[in-house]
């Protein structure tokens, strides 16, 4: 994305965290396969695009924000709950803690499509009582949840889900950890200590927590971000809060892919969804918005 403001933010971020984010983003040596690299890179991209929007569309109405897991940090940075430098350094440490836990146990996640949620919750509870480690990690939308745990346990659970008809499909994902499960309690403990020194403010616009499904409040952000590492996310419920309580009727997803837009429409089919993942997307969105407001 060859925009001077965006490039400046990437360079700033690289200096703050002592990583060459431009090189990492090129992914020439599979750097983006590593949690400790992909997290600061993705958040820097999202934050850079947001700052471009502030520059070019200062009148863009923003009723609230939400992100899925890592995206929550981008939303908190955009909402100025913490300054970019402090937040980015925090994020780098979070990624290192998560990578350390991911390296301890070979674990993975599986997406469960059109699930019988209660039946899968019960299955996970039954498996846990028999000594297996399978947990619900993400409640993404009414049509998708994600389970996580050690590879063998997740594959066994996915097989049972298929055999018992508890979902339309169960797809084992290519990820390097069962994030948002108790397998990341080690990272959670480290994060608690790390967050103790970080001062947060109330976000300038509401940012809905994946963990509590309520707006973040400055004095409680640290405790929630610590919990977030090892408990399920609830992105679908976040969208419902934005629609029901903040009258959101359109969403703008910033970052690679349109997965969150799809989840949002599964929660609220009437939503108008938009996406910016690169400079072409950005220019198209800005033009369409300006044409719409001038027309």
N, C-alpha and C positions, 0 to 999 in steps of 0.2 A: 504494500500500500504506500505509494509514493506521495504522501502528503507531508508537508514540512512539520506541521504540528504533531502528527502521528509519529514521524521519525524521531522528532525531538523527545517525545515521551518514551519511546523504545530506548533511545540512547541514555536518557535519564535513569530509566529503570535498570539498564545494564550496569551503570556506574554505582547505583544504590546497592545492588545485590552481587556485584562482582561476577556477573555472568554475561557472556556475549549473546544477548537475546536474538539479535539479527541472525547470527549463525545457527542458534538453536531452532529458530523458526524456519530456516531453510531445510532442516531435518536431513542433512546429507549423510549423517552417520546414525540415523535412527534415534536422535536425541529425544524426540517427542514420545518415545516408548517409556521413558523414565518419568515417574511421578514428580521427582524433584525438579525436573526441567519443564515439563508440560504445564504445571500449575502456574508458575509465574509468567510463562509465555502467554497462556490463554487469558489470564486476567489483565495483563498489560495490553493485549490486543483489544479486549472489550473496553477497558478504561480509555484507551487512545481514541477509539471510535466515538465513545460518549463525549469526550472533550471536543471532538470535531463537531458533533451535533450541537453542543452548547455554543460553539463559535458561529456556526452557519444557520442554526435554527433556534435562536434564543427564546422564541415564542412557543416552541413545541410544548404542548401541555403534558405534564407527567403527574398522574394521580398517585402512582405507587410503583414499587419495584419488587421483583422476586428473582431468585436465581436457584438453580439446582446444585446444591453442595458447593463446589468451588465458585459458581456464579454468584453465590451470596456475598462473597468477598468483593467481587467487582461492583455489585450493587451498593455495598457499604462504602466503598471508595468513592463511587459516583455521588452518593448521598452525603459525602464529607463527614461520615461518622468517625473517621480516622484519616489522618493525612496520608498521602500516597506513599511517601518514603517509609513511614513507620509501618503502614499496613503491608507493604511489599516485603519488608524484612520479616515481618510476622509470617507471611505466607510462605516464604522460602523455608523457614524453620518448620512450619506445619508439613510442608511437602517432604522434608527430610525425616521427620518423625514417622510419617505415613510410609515412606519408602522402607524405613527400618523394620516396621511391622510387616510390610508386604514381603520382605526378604526372609522373615522368620518362618512363615508358613506358606506353602504354595497354595494359594487360594484363588477363587474366581467368583463370578456372579452369573446368574441366568435370568434372562428376561422372560416373564410369564405373561402371555398375551390372552386377553379376554378371560381373566382368572375368576374362579369362585373364591373370593378373598377369604371368607371365613373358613372354608375347607382347607385352604393352603396355610392359613395361620395355625389351624389345628394340626395339620401335617407337620409343620415345623416344630410345634410344641411336642408332638409325639416323638419325632426324631431326636430332639434334644433330650427327652427323658430316657431314650435308649442309648445315649452317649454320643450321638452325632452332633456336629456343629453346623446347623443350617438355620439361617435367620432371614427374616424379611429386612431388606436394606432400603428399598425405595418404594414408596407409594406414588407412582408417577401420574397416574390418571385412572379413571374407572376401567380403562381397557389395558392397563399395564402395571404390574408391580415387578420388583426385582428381588431375587433371593441371593444370599451369599454365604460362603463358607469354604472350607478346604475342598479342593477340586473333586476328590472322590465322593465326598458327601453331597456336594451340589449336583454332580452327575446322577447320583443315586436318587436324589429328591426329584430331579427333573424327569427321571424314568418313571417314578411313581406317579407324578402329576399326569404324565401322558397316559399311563396304564389305567388310572382311575378316572380319566376324563375331567380333571379339575381345571383345565384351561384348554384353550384352542391350540396353543403351542408353548413349548418351553425351549428357549434357545440359549445355550451356554455362550457367554460373551468372551471376547478377547480382551481381558483386563488383567492387570497384574496384582490384584488384591480384592478381598471381600470388604470393600469400604462400607462404613456405616453399620458395622456389626461389632460384637464384642471382641473380635480378633484385633481390633484397633484400640483396645483399652490402654495399651502401652503408650501409643501416640496421644491418647486423651490425657493421660497422667502428665506427660511432658508438656502438653499444650496448656494444662491448667497452671503449671509453674510459669510458663512463658507469658501467658496472658495477664498474669498478676501485675506486670509492669507497664501494661498498655492502657492508656486513657482513651475512652470512647466518648463521643457526644451523640445526642439524639440526631438521627439522619435528617437532612433538610426535607426529604420527602419520605413517606412511609416505606420501609423495607420489611416485607413479611418474612418471618423466620420459617425455615424448613422444619425446625424442631418443635416450636411452640404454636405455629400457625397464627401468630400474632405479630404486630409491628415491633421491631426491635426498639428498645429504650436504652439510651446510652449507658446507664449504670448497670445494666444486666447483659450487655452484649458479650462480654468476656465469658461469663458462665455458660451462656447458650452456645457460643462457638466451641467451647471445650466439649460440651455434650454432643454437639453435632457430629463429631468424628466417629462415634461408636454407637449411634442410635439411628433409627430409620429417618429418611427424609420424606416430606409430605408435599411435594410440589403441586400436585393436583389440588390439594386443599388450599394452598397459597393462592392459586388462580381463583378459586371459588371466593376466597376472602376479598380479593381485588375486585371481582365482578359484583359481589353482593353488597359489600360495605363501602367500596370506593367508586362504584359505578363505572368501572373500566369497561369500555366497549371495543378497544383495539389494543393489540400488543405489538411491540417491536422487539424481536429477538436479536441480540448482538453477539456475534461469534460464529464459529464454523457450524454448519448444519442447521436444519430446521426442526430438530427433534422436539424442542420445547414448544414451538408453535403448534406442532401436532398434538402434543399433550393438552395444550390450552384449549384447542378446539374440541378435543374429546370431553373436556370438562364443561365448556360453554360453547356449543356449536355455533352460536350467533356471532362470535368474536371475529373481527377483522384482524388478520395477522400479517405482520411485515417482518422482514429479515434483512440484516446487514452482515455479510461475512467477508466482504472485500471492497476494494475501491469502486468497482463497477456497481455493486449493490448500493453502496453509499450514495453515489452520484444519482442513481435512479431514484432512490428514496427521497433525497432532498428535492429533486426536480418535481416528482409527483406531489410531494407535500406543498411545495410552493405553488404549483399549478392549481392544486385543490383549494388553497386558501385565497388565491387571487381570482379564481373562476366564479 
